[in-house]
Amino acid sequence: MALLEGENLTKSFGGVLAVDDVSFSIDRGESVGLIGPNGAGKSTLFRLITGVHEPTEGHIFLDGDEITGKDSHDICHRGLVKTHQIVRPFEHMTLLENATVGAEFGGRDVDDPREKAYESLEFVSLDHLAHTEPDELSVGALKRLEIARVLATDPDVMLFDEVAGGLDTDETEAIVDLIGDIKESGKTIFLIDHVMRALMSVSERVFVLDNGQLIARGSPEEIQNNQRVIEAYLGTSAGRDHDATGPVAGD
Ligand SMILES: Nc1ncnc2c1ncn2[C@@H]1O[C@H](COP(=O)(O)OP(=O)(O)OP(=O)(O)O)[C@@H](O)[C@H]1O
């Protein structure tokens, strides 16, 4: 059954049509990747879903309820939350305190926010650093802290924005495994990434945006062999340059 649905979503900024009549449906427990060239409208689509921007036209439904135009806090309270592309933890708070902020202020009724935060740190293998501050964390560990902060809000749907960006090969593998574990735990996943190997290996289905329009959707294999997608993205320098970790179709 569809957990997250977009219906004829459009967003224009003045003369720029960032998202152009996009409709999609994601089932409970599914993991879906979103790819496309720079400026295709991926981040804008995520901002529509998370309530940062209101669509110019169209509707968004979460578990059958319309969430179009609702604010981010309300949407988080209903169980949908996004990781930030640029991770900025509270510097003078411990990792546990950082994750507790998610549990306390995510808006869901978490019984014991500190315990939920600790569980989330355990899930991302940062519990041994729970009482330290984040200033000496590696990029990979910072990304895992961001995931813990989001997990602590007890979401049903998690949106990941470039979670593998800037990571080395080992860190990328660790994040791919972690997203697999999150999916196994029953969460629904929607993610943007330019690191193709990571995205293709965690996604059951892939959507492709180009110029604001959804030009293709299918299994990772279908997408990697789709001529239109290869021309728009995978076969371009944009598709290749961002993927230092493995081959993509069109190489
Ligand atoms: N707040 C805004 N005001 C005006 N134009 C915007 C705004 N946000 C995005 N845009 C424009 O909308 C289009 C889509 O941008 P968006 O950031 O959604 O693309 P993207 O696919 O996420 O790109 P990237 O892969 O580079 O992050 C671009 O032309 C961008 O300049």
PDBQT file of the ligand as one rigid body, heavy atoms in Angstrom, charges set to zero:
ROOT
HETATM    1  N1  LIG A 301      14.826  28.733  -3.591  1.00  0.00    +0.000 N 
HETATM    2  C1  LIG A 301      14.997  28.818  -4.926  1.00  0.00    +0.000 A 
HETATM    3  N2  LIG A 301      14.804  29.967  -5.603  1.00  0.00    +0.000 NA
HETATM    4  C2  LIG A 301      14.952  30.030  -6.934  1.00  0.00    +0.000 A 
HETATM    5  N3  LIG A 301      15.319  28.980  -7.719  1.00  0.00    +0.000 NA
HETATM    6  C3  LIG A 301      15.537  27.816  -7.096  1.00  0.00    +0.000 A 
HETATM    7  C4  LIG A 301      15.396  27.653  -5.671  1.00  0.00    +0.000 A 
HETATM    8  N4  LIG A 301      15.684  26.370  -5.354  1.00  0.00    +0.000 NA
HETATM    9  C5  LIG A 301      15.993  25.741  -6.512  1.00  0.00    +0.000 A 
HETATM   10  N5  LIG A 301      15.911  26.605  -7.539  1.00  0.00    +0.000 N 
HETATM   11  C6  LIG A 301      16.142  26.281  -8.963  1.00  0.00    +0.000 C 
HETATM   12  O1  LIG A 301      15.344  25.145  -9.251  1.00  0.00    +0.000 OA
HETATM   13  C7  LIG A 301      16.048  24.262 -10.131  1.00  0.00    +0.000 C 
HETATM   14  C8  LIG A 301      16.150  22.892  -9.470  1.00  0.00    +0.000 C 
HETATM   15  O2  LIG A 301      17.084  22.968  -8.393  1.00  0.00    +0.000 OA
HETATM   16  P1  LIG A 301      17.329  21.785  -7.357  1.00  0.00    +0.000 P 
HETATM   17  O3  LIG A 301      18.294  22.295  -6.332  1.00  0.00    +0.000 OA
HETATM   18  O4  LIG A 301      16.040  21.258  -6.880  1.00  0.00    +0.000 OA
HETATM   19  O5  LIG A 301      18.035  20.700  -8.290  1.00  0.00    +0.000 OA
HETATM   20  P2  LIG A 301      18.838  19.377  -7.856  1.00  0.00    +0.000 P 
HETATM   21  O6  LIG A 301      18.418  18.312  -8.805  1.00  0.00    +0.000 OA
HETATM   22  O7  LIG A 301      18.651  19.104  -6.415  1.00  0.00    +0.000 OA
HETATM   23  O8  LIG A 301      20.339  19.772  -8.158  1.00  0.00    +0.000 OA
HETATM   24  P3  LIG A 301      21.720  19.286  -7.443  1.00  0.00    +0.000 P 
HETATM   25  O9  LIG A 301      21.951  17.870  -7.879  1.00  0.00    +0.000 OA
HETATM   26  O10 LIG A 301      22.736  20.213  -8.009  1.00  0.00    +0.000 OA
HETATM   27  O11 LIG A 301      21.553  19.440  -5.962  1.00  0.00    +0.000 OA
HETATM   28  C9  LIG A 301      17.395  24.910 -10.433  1.00  0.00    +0.000 C 
HETATM   29  O12 LIG A 301      17.259  25.627 -11.625  1.00  0.00    +0.000 OA
HETATM   30  C10 LIG A 301      17.575  25.845  -9.243  1.00  0.00    +0.000 C 
HETATM   31  O13 LIG A 301      18.384  26.946  -9.602  1.00  0.00    +0.000 OA
ENDROOT
TORSDOF 0
